[in-house]
Amino acid sequence: MLTVRAPATSANLGSGFDVFGVALERPADVVRLEKADRVTIDVTGAGSQYIPEDPDKNTVGAVADALDAPARIQIDKGVRPASGLGSSAASAAAAAVGLNELYDRGYTREELVPIAAKGEAVVSGDAHDDNVAPSIMGGFTIATDKGVTQVDADIPLVACLPDIVVSTRDARNVVPETARVDQMVETVGNAAALTTGMHRDDPELVGQGMHDTVVTPARAKLIDGYEQVREAALSAGATGVTISGAGPTVIAACAEEDRRKIASTMLDAFGERGVDARVYQTRIGGGAEVF
């Protein structure tokens, strides 16, 4: 038997739609795996009542099938589904890393990314690497058709999760099909600034690079109170604020000394809109760990 802890993640980061992702120190999923004749899945924890245990409908079932690694799988959800924090990706990443070791399949962490993404496709309808890559590899990741580039980064973050549900499919449906040239130029510049900031562990550059005028404004309409929470976080010292993944989590980059104040301010801003929320004072962390 193996136990794997796989972290929540934040994808897109504003300017890196479907490309950028970071692993978070917290929260995380914990998955226990034991060799068996067939795949069985048991789910407990946050939002477990909404997660199917049928292997054909669960993200980890697709991963076990791809690795030809039947197992008894117990998932303890620390990452709420439909949170924008890579909930299905965390389970898929844990299963990929754990089953690869349990059955000695010999895949590298990078080679496991597209395998875990097959599990993601069960939930979202498409195989995207931007959440599974950082959950497996840790740090800041850039996922393209050519593979994954990973950078160890240390940036303090605040992730505020309101009691709102935004499905990945709904969030993808509102993404604009076109962008103006000036928007594209601005996005490239912001993405370059964010990437440089990750290399330098510079919260100011990372925050600057989170700005986006294409995807984020369209998705913000699905999150009650987003603009107020964003402005409140910036006023409290956040260097940048955007939607985490498909939402509804709102994520802020900041200096270490401002993190607690920003967390409290974001909670209060959602509260003023009559929206309950919880907040994680976190930072960019490592990838899936095997115990």
C-alpha positions as a printed Julia matrix, in Angstrom:
291×3 Matrix{Float64}:
   0.0    0.0     0.0
   1.12   3.54   -0.79
  -0.18   6.91    0.36
   0.24   9.95   -1.86
  -0.39  13.59   -0.99
  -1.03  15.74   -4.08
  -1.44  19.5    -3.78
  -4.14  21.84   -4.95
  -3.09  24.01   -7.86
  -3.9   27.34   -9.43
  -3.97  27.4   -13.22
  -3.9   30.26  -15.74
  -2.69  32.95  -13.3
  -4.37  35.54  -15.47
  -2.03  35.9   -18.44
  -1.24  32.19  -18.9
  -4.59  30.73  -19.95
  -4.33  26.92  -20.37
  -0.53  27.19  -19.99
   0.58  28.4   -16.53
   0.06  26.63  -13.23
   1.43  26.57   -9.68
   1.3   23.99   -6.9
   0.0   25.26   -3.56
   1.34  24.24   -0.16
  -2.26  23.78    0.96
  -4.89  22.39    0.6
  -4.24  18.88   -0.79
  -5.79  15.48   -1.54
  -4.53  12.33    0.16
  -4.92   9.11   -1.85
  -4.22   5.58   -0.59
  -3.61   2.83   -3.13
  -3.35  -0.94   -2.78
  -2.87  -3.5    -5.55
  -6.06  -5.37   -6.45
  -7.63  -7.45   -9.22
  -9.87  -4.58  -10.29
 -10.27  -0.87   -9.67
 -12.49   0.19   -6.78
 -12.8    3.74   -5.51
 -13.92   5.14   -2.17
 -14.18   8.92   -1.71
 -14.4   10.88    1.54
 -13.77  14.48    2.52
 -14.69  17.85    1.01
 -17.5   17.53   -1.51
 -17.2   13.76   -1.65
 -20.97  13.39   -2.03
 -20.68  14.95   -5.5
 -17.85  12.71   -6.73
 -18.77   9.43   -8.5
 -17.07   6.27   -7.27
 -17.67   4.45  -10.55
 -14.15   4.02  -12.07
 -15.52   4.9   -15.52
 -16.7    8.28  -14.22
 -13.91   9.13  -11.79
 -10.65  10.83  -12.72
  -8.48   8.21  -10.97
 -10.24   5.34  -12.75
  -9.05   6.71  -16.1
  -5.5    7.01  -14.74
  -5.51   3.42  -13.44
  -6.77   2.25  -16.83
  -4.07   4.19  -18.69
  -1.36   2.66  -16.49
  -2.95  -0.82  -16.53
  -2.72  -0.72  -12.75
  -5.83  -2.03  -10.98
  -6.02  -0.99   -7.35
  -8.19  -0.36   -4.35
  -8.16   3.44   -4.18
  -9.23   5.58   -1.23
  -9.44   9.32   -1.87
  -9.6   11.79    1.02
 -10.57  15.09   -0.6
  -8.93  18.16    0.83
  -9.6   20.12   -2.36
 -13.28  20.86   -2.91
 -14.68  20.01   -6.36
 -15.6   22.97   -8.6
 -13.32  25.26   -6.61
 -10.86  26.4    -9.26
  -8.08  24.77   -7.25
  -7.52  21.7    -9.42
  -9.61  19.27   -7.38
  -9.85  16.55  -10.02
  -6.23  17.18  -11.02
  -5.0   16.57   -7.47
  -6.68  13.16   -7.35
  -5.44  12.29  -10.84
  -1.9   13.39  -10.0
  -1.86  11.36   -6.8
  -3.13   8.28   -8.61
  -0.6    8.64  -11.45
   2.38   9.08   -9.13
   1.26   6.36   -6.7
   0.3    3.71   -9.26
   3.47   4.36  -11.25
   5.47   3.5    -8.13
   3.21   0.72   -6.87
   3.47  -1.13  -10.19
   7.02   0.04  -10.98
   5.99   1.39  -14.38
   9.12   3.56  -14.61
   7.59   6.8   -15.93
   9.25  10.11  -15.1
   7.2   12.84  -13.44
   6.95  14.72  -16.74
   5.83  11.57  -18.57
   3.06  11.11  -15.99
   1.53  14.52  -16.8
  -0.36  13.48  -19.99
  -1.44  10.25  -18.27
  -2.95  12.2   -15.39
  -4.51  14.62  -17.88
  -6.52  11.72  -19.3
  -8.17  11.53  -15.9
  -8.88  15.27  -16.0
 -10.69  14.77  -19.3
 -13.28  12.59  -17.54
 -14.38  15.63  -15.52
 -13.77  18.61  -17.81
 -14.27  16.96  -21.21
 -10.76  17.89  -22.38
  -7.28  16.78  -21.36
  -5.47  19.87  -20.04
  -2.04  19.79  -18.41
  -2.1   23.15  -16.61
  -3.38  21.7   -13.3
  -1.97  18.18  -13.32
   1.54  19.39  -14.26
   2.17  21.45  -11.1
   0.35  18.92   -8.9
   2.78  16.25  -10.07
   5.96  18.31  -10.53
   5.52  21.14   -8.05
   6.5   24.79   -8.38
   5.53  26.89  -11.4
   4.87  25.05  -14.64
   4.47  26.04  -18.27
   2.54  23.37  -20.18
   2.56  23.4   -23.98
   2.25  20.88  -26.8
   6.05  20.48  -26.59
   5.97  19.36  -22.96
   6.25  20.89  -19.5
   8.81  23.39  -18.21
   9.07  23.53  -14.42
  10.57  26.22  -12.2
  10.98  25.99   -8.43
   9.47  29.21   -7.15
   8.64  30.67   -3.74
   5.83  33.22   -3.86
   3.4   33.87   -0.96
  -0.24  33.53   -2.02
  -3.74  33.96   -0.65
  -6.49  31.77   -2.11
 -10.04  32.78   -1.17
 -12.75  30.23   -2.0
 -16.33  31.57   -1.91
 -19.32  29.33   -1.37
 -20.19  29.53   -5.07
 -20.02  26.76   -7.65
 -18.55  27.45  -11.09
 -18.18  24.38  -13.3
 -15.17  24.11  -15.59
 -17.48  23.6   -18.57
 -19.47  26.76  -17.79
 -16.3   28.8   -17.32
 -14.91  27.54  -20.62
 -18.09  28.41  -22.48
 -17.74  32.12  -21.68
 -14.14  32.41  -22.91
 -14.0   34.8   -25.92
 -13.2   33.15  -29.23
 -11.15  36.12  -30.46
  -8.87  38.82  -29.04
  -7.67  42.14  -30.43
  -4.01  42.56  -31.34
  -3.45  45.11  -28.55
  -4.88  42.61  -26.03
  -2.6   39.88  -27.34
   0.45  42.16  -27.07
  -0.46  43.09  -23.5
  -1.03  39.45  -22.55
   2.36  38.37  -23.94
   4.07  41.13  -21.97
   2.29  40.2   -18.77
   3.06  36.5   -19.22
   6.74  37.35  -19.74
   6.76  39.48  -16.58
   5.1   36.72  -14.56
   7.55  34.1   -15.79
  10.52  36.32  -14.95
   9.02  36.97  -11.53
   8.78  33.24  -10.86
  12.46  32.79  -11.71
  13.37  35.65   -9.36
  10.88  34.8    -6.56
   9.6   38.35   -7.05
   5.96  38.87   -5.92
   5.82  42.31   -7.56
   6.59  40.97  -11.03
   4.35  37.95  -10.56
   1.48  40.18   -9.48
   2.04  42.53  -12.41
   1.96  39.54  -14.76
  -1.4   38.33  -13.46
  -3.26  41.13  -15.23
  -5.45  39.89  -18.09
  -8.03  41.67  -20.26
  -9.28  38.71  -22.3
 -10.37  35.66  -20.3
 -10.58  36.95  -16.73
 -13.2   39.69  -17.33
 -15.52  37.17  -19.01
 -15.19  34.66  -16.17
 -15.42  37.3   -13.45
 -19.13  37.7   -14.26
 -19.69  34.16  -12.93
 -18.31  35.09   -9.49
 -20.51  37.3    -7.31
 -18.33  39.96   -5.69
 -15.17  39.31   -7.72
 -14.41  42.96   -8.54
 -14.97  44.08   -4.95
 -12.75  41.29   -3.6
 -10.05  42.09   -6.14
 -10.03  45.79   -5.27
 -10.03  45.03   -1.54
  -7.05  42.68   -1.88
  -5.07  45.2    -3.93
  -5.82  47.93   -1.38
  -4.56  45.61    1.38
  -1.21  45.15   -0.4
  -1.68  42.35   -2.92
   0.66  42.72   -5.89
  -1.79  41.01   -8.24
  -5.19  39.33   -8.11
  -6.94  37.02  -10.55
  -9.28  34.04  -10.84
  -7.76  30.68   -9.98
  -8.42  28.24  -12.8
 -12.08  28.26  -13.8
 -13.02  29.86  -10.47
 -14.61  30.67   -8.15
 -11.43  30.87   -6.05
  -9.77  34.27   -6.2
  -5.99  34.16   -5.84
  -3.65  36.96   -4.81
   0.14  37.24   -4.93
   1.74  39.23   -2.14
   4.67  39.84    0.14
   4.91  37.57    3.19
   4.18  40.35    5.66
   0.92  41.33    3.92
  -0.58  37.87    3.59
  -2.67  37.79    6.79
  -4.18  41.25    6.18
  -5.04  40.38    2.58
  -6.68  37.11    3.64
  -8.9   38.9     6.17
  -9.77  41.66    3.71
 -10.83  39.2     1.0
 -13.09  37.32    3.42
 -14.68  40.58    4.53
 -15.26  41.7     0.93
 -17.11  38.49    0.07
 -19.03  38.8     3.33
 -20.21  42.28    2.38
 -21.78  40.7    -0.7
 -23.51  38.09    1.48
 -21.19  35.33    0.24
 -19.6   32.9     2.7
 -15.98  32.03    1.94
 -12.91  30.36    3.35
  -9.34  31.45    2.85
  -5.99  29.67    2.54
  -2.83  31.54    3.45
  -0.48  29.53    1.3
   2.45  29.75   -1.11
   3.89  27.93   -4.11
   4.9   24.47   -2.94
   6.12  21.07   -4.07
   4.47  18.36   -6.11
   2.94  15.02   -5.18
   4.65  13.2    -2.32
   4.68   9.43   -1.77
   4.61   8.07    1.78
